[in-house]
Amino acid sequence: MPTFIKSKRDEVLWAKAKARAKEQGREGDWAYVTGIYKRMKGGKIAAGLAMLREARDLLGTEREAGTYEQYVHRKKERGETPLSREQWDARQRKPAPPRREPTLEERRQREWERRMRPKLA
């Protein structure tokens, strides 16, 4: 156990970090484990990420990275019923970005090109 592990909470986070490193196949890489631990212990950034994850879970958004099979696995781990493949696919599709109106500068440039094109040819 490293010397910077001082409390029970730190020990729990260290154990979780080691488990995550093992999942990634980097079990003995202590620099990697330490990096995971420090991100878990975190500060403002970790607290913000935790709040975002909690909000995502509360809103029920399922637009998470990964395949449908990974999604089903996560849902079953949580004891929840996964969406059907069709429903999941529909939620994964991103809507088209809204159409942006051209700026005054862009409109002037187009107008100038429209007028000058016959003269340049």
C-alpha positions as CSV (number, residue, x, y, z in Angstrom):
1,M,0.0,0.0,0.0
2,P,1.5,3.4,-1.0
3,T,2.3,5.9,1.7
4,F,-0.2,8.4,0.4
5,I,-3.1,6.1,1.3
6,K,-4.1,7.4,4.7
7,S,-7.8,6.8,5.3
8,K,-10.3,4.0,4.8
9,R,-11.8,5.9,1.9
10,D,-8.4,6.1,0.3
11,E,-8.0,2.3,0.8
12,V,-11.3,1.7,-0.9
13,L,-10.4,4.0,-3.8
14,W,-7.0,2.3,-4.2
15,A,-8.7,-1.1,-4.4
16,K,-11.1,0.1,-7.0
17,A,-8.2,1.7,-9.0
18,K,-6.3,-1.6,-8.9
19,A,-9.4,-3.4,-10.1
20,R,-9.9,-1.0,-13.0
21,A,-6.2,-1.4,-14.0
22,K,-6.6,-5.2,-13.9
23,E,-9.7,-4.9,-16.2
24,Q,-7.5,-2.9,-18.6
25,G,-4.7,-5.5,-18.4
26,R,-2.3,-3.2,-16.6
27,E,-2.4,-4.9,-13.2
28,G,1.3,-4.3,-12.2
29,D,1.7,-0.8,-13.7
30,W,1.7,1.2,-10.5
31,A,2.0,4.5,-12.2
32,Y,-1.2,3.7,-14.1
33,V,-3.0,2.6,-11.0
34,T,-1.9,5.7,-9.2
35,G,-3.2,7.8,-12.0
36,I,-6.6,6.1,-11.8
37,Y,-6.6,6.6,-8.0
38,K,-5.8,10.2,-8.2
39,R,-8.5,10.8,-10.8
40,M,-11.0,8.9,-8.5
41,K,-9.9,10.9,-5.4
42,G,-9.8,14.0,-7.5
43,G,-10.9,17.5,-6.6
44,K,-13.0,20.0,-8.5
45,I,-12.8,18.1,-11.8
46,A,-13.7,14.7,-10.3
47,A,-16.6,16.3,-8.4
48,G,-17.9,17.9,-11.6
49,L,-17.6,14.7,-13.5
50,A,-19.5,12.9,-10.7
51,M,-22.2,15.5,-10.9
52,L,-22.5,15.1,-14.7
53,R,-22.7,11.3,-14.4
54,E,-25.4,11.6,-11.8
55,A,-27.4,14.0,-13.9
56,R,-27.1,11.7,-16.9
57,D,-28.3,8.8,-14.8
58,L,-31.2,10.8,-13.4
59,L,-32.2,12.0,-16.9
60,G,-32.1,8.5,-18.2
61,T,-30.1,9.3,-21.3
62,E,-28.6,6.2,-22.8
63,R,-26.3,7.9,-25.3
64,E,-23.2,6.2,-24.0
65,A,-20.2,5.2,-25.9
66,G,-19.9,1.5,-26.9
67,T,-21.8,-1.2,-28.6
68,Y,-25.3,-2.4,-28.0
69,E,-23.9,-5.5,-26.3
70,Q,-21.9,-3.3,-23.9
71,Y,-25.0,-1.2,-23.2
72,V,-27.0,-4.4,-22.4
73,H,-24.2,-5.6,-20.1
74,R,-24.2,-2.3,-18.2
75,K,-28.0,-2.4,-17.8
76,K,-28.0,-6.0,-16.6
77,E,-25.2,-5.2,-14.1
78,R,-27.4,-2.4,-12.7
79,G,-30.5,-4.7,-12.6
80,E,-32.3,-2.6,-15.2
81,T,-34.2,-3.6,-18.3
82,P,-32.3,-2.6,-21.4
83,L,-34.0,-1.0,-24.5
84,S,-34.6,-3.1,-27.6
85,R,-32.0,-2.9,-30.3
86,E,-34.3,-0.7,-32.4
87,Q,-34.9,1.7,-29.5
88,W,-31.2,1.9,-28.7
89,D,-30.3,2.6,-32.4
90,A,-32.9,5.4,-32.5
91,R,-31.4,7.0,-29.4
92,Q,-27.8,6.7,-30.8
93,R,-28.6,8.7,-33.9
94,K,-27.6,12.3,-33.6
95,P,-29.9,14.9,-34.9
96,A,-28.7,17.0,-37.8
97,P,-27.2,20.3,-36.7
98,P,-29.4,23.3,-37.0
99,R,-28.9,25.3,-40.2
100,R,-26.9,28.4,-39.6
101,E,-27.9,31.7,-41.3
102,P,-25.0,33.3,-43.2
103,T,-23.4,36.3,-41.7
104,L,-23.6,39.7,-43.4
105,E,-20.0,39.3,-44.5
106,E,-20.8,35.9,-46.1
107,R,-23.9,37.3,-47.8
108,R,-21.8,40.2,-49.3
109,Q,-19.1,37.8,-50.4
110,R,-21.6,35.6,-52.2
111,E,-23.3,38.6,-53.8
112,W,-20.0,40.0,-55.0
113,E,-19.0,36.5,-56.4
114,R,-22.4,36.3,-58.2
115,R,-22.0,39.7,-59.8
116,M,-18.3,39.2,-60.7
117,R,-18.4,35.6,-62.0
118,P,-19.7,36.6,-65.6
119,K,-17.0,39.2,-65.9
120,L,-14.2,36.9,-64.8
121,A,-15.1,34.2,-67.2
